Amino acid sequence: MTTLRIATRKSPLALWQSEHVAAALRTAHPGLQVELVPMSTRGDEVLDRSLAAIGGKGLFLKELELAMQRGDADCAVHSLKDVPMDLEPGFALAAILERGDAADAFVSNRFADIDALPQGARVGTSSLRRQAQLRARRPDLRLLDLRGNVNTRLAKLDADDYDAIVLACAGLQRLGFEARIRARLDPPRWLPAPAQGAIAIECRDGDAATLALCAALDHAATGTCARAERAMNRALHGSCHVPVAAHARLDGGQLLLDGLVGSADDGTLVRAHADGRSGAPEALGEQVAQSLLRAGAGALLPHDAA
Ligand SMILES: NCc1[nH]cc(CCC(=O)O)c1CC(=O)O
């Protein structure tokens, strides 16, 4: 292969992540040409409705997968947290890169932390997972929808549409907005989306040349943590319709996983934790999912799930 073409969304964060992957591929394989193929997806274009209403996370992947199917691109770069638990048939994850910051961030121009917000303050986030954890901590807050890419969301905060917003630390850091983080929302008290902060490369299943090139970028420890978090989410039939959060970390040969299921309506949170061997991340994810269900999480999930 002389040129590897990476399909990417056009948002500044997607372009940053795809450039990051391109640079890592060029370093790992001197002489390899790597090009970006930027494209727009329905998830980026339809901003007036919730992701859940227009079809869920897969929307961000669809156009990129079609480009790979047509042969216009060899692989696609995604935030792993936006990748559905089950890929479309014919596609595979070629690599999961070393994770950045997994935590969420509290961002505000006036207030230092969630606890410093005045009664009834307006907080922007369309994520059910963030809404549930905000409700649990501060039932008085007014939670308002906020979609669009990271730059758009910061602009809406600056236009005073909100008193505060919650975003991923990783996205802010990658785009040079680290200074806008007023407070980190660290695990285990506040849990991020499964696989938040990790970048994944998707390619056609069986594309041996692309799989081999991308394998050089795979980070085993990140893959282990992400697999545990995603297995928990899968066992709960997690999607963007359900507030599910998870965070795993490795400590020596031990894998530690915290998970929660919540209600964005009333701020109920059901939590569970388990540790296990790092060699069996999926089993640990399923174990935490079972603990969550025993603790009553089933009542928070859609009726056909779990
Ligand atoms: N929801 C969109 C999205 N997908 C990935 C990230 C951040 C980067 C990452 O998690 O790797 C973001 C922005 C955000 O949630 O603030």
The ligand as an SDF file (V2000), in Angstrom:
LIG
                    3D

 16 16  0  0  0  0  0  0  0  0999 V2000
  -20.1080   13.5750   22.3750 N   0  0  0  0  0  0  0  0  0  0  0  0
  -19.1740   13.9550   21.3600 C   0  0  0  0  0  0  0  0  0  0  0  0
  -17.7770   13.6150   21.7610 C   0  0  0  0  0  0  0  0  0  0  0  0
  -17.2280   12.4460   21.3960 N   0  0  0  0  0  0  0  0  0  0  0  0
  -15.9580   12.3880   21.9470 C   0  0  0  0  0  0  0  0  0  0  0  0
  -15.7430   13.5500   22.6620 C   0  0  0  0  0  0  0  0  0  0  0  0
  -14.5420   13.8770   23.4290 C   0  0  0  0  0  0  0  0  0  0  0  0
  -13.2840   13.1150   23.0750 C   0  0  0  0  0  0  0  0  0  0  0  0
  -13.1960   11.7310   23.6200 C   0  0  0  0  0  0  0  0  0  0  0  0
  -14.0000   11.2710   24.4410 O   0  0  0  0  0  0  0  0  0  0  0  0
  -12.2380   11.0320   23.1860 O   0  0  0  0  0  0  0  0  0  0  0  0
  -16.8890   14.3490   22.5320 C   0  0  0  0  0  0  0  0  0  0  0  0
  -17.1060   15.7030   23.0770 C   0  0  0  0  0  0  0  0  0  0  0  0
  -17.6480   15.7250   24.4850 C   0  0  0  0  0  0  0  0  0  0  0  0
  -18.3320   14.7890   24.9340 O   0  0  0  0  0  0  0  0  0  0  0  0
  -17.3860   16.7230   25.1910 O   0  0  0  0  0  0  0  0  0  0  0  0
  1  2  1  0
  2  3  1  0
  3  4  1  0
  3 12  2  0
  4  5  1  0
  5  6  2  0
  6  7  1  0
  6 12  1  0
  7  8  1  0
  8  9  1  0
  9 10  2  0
  9 11  1  0
 12 13  1  0
 13 14  1  0
 14 15  2  0
 14 16  1  0
M  END
$$$$
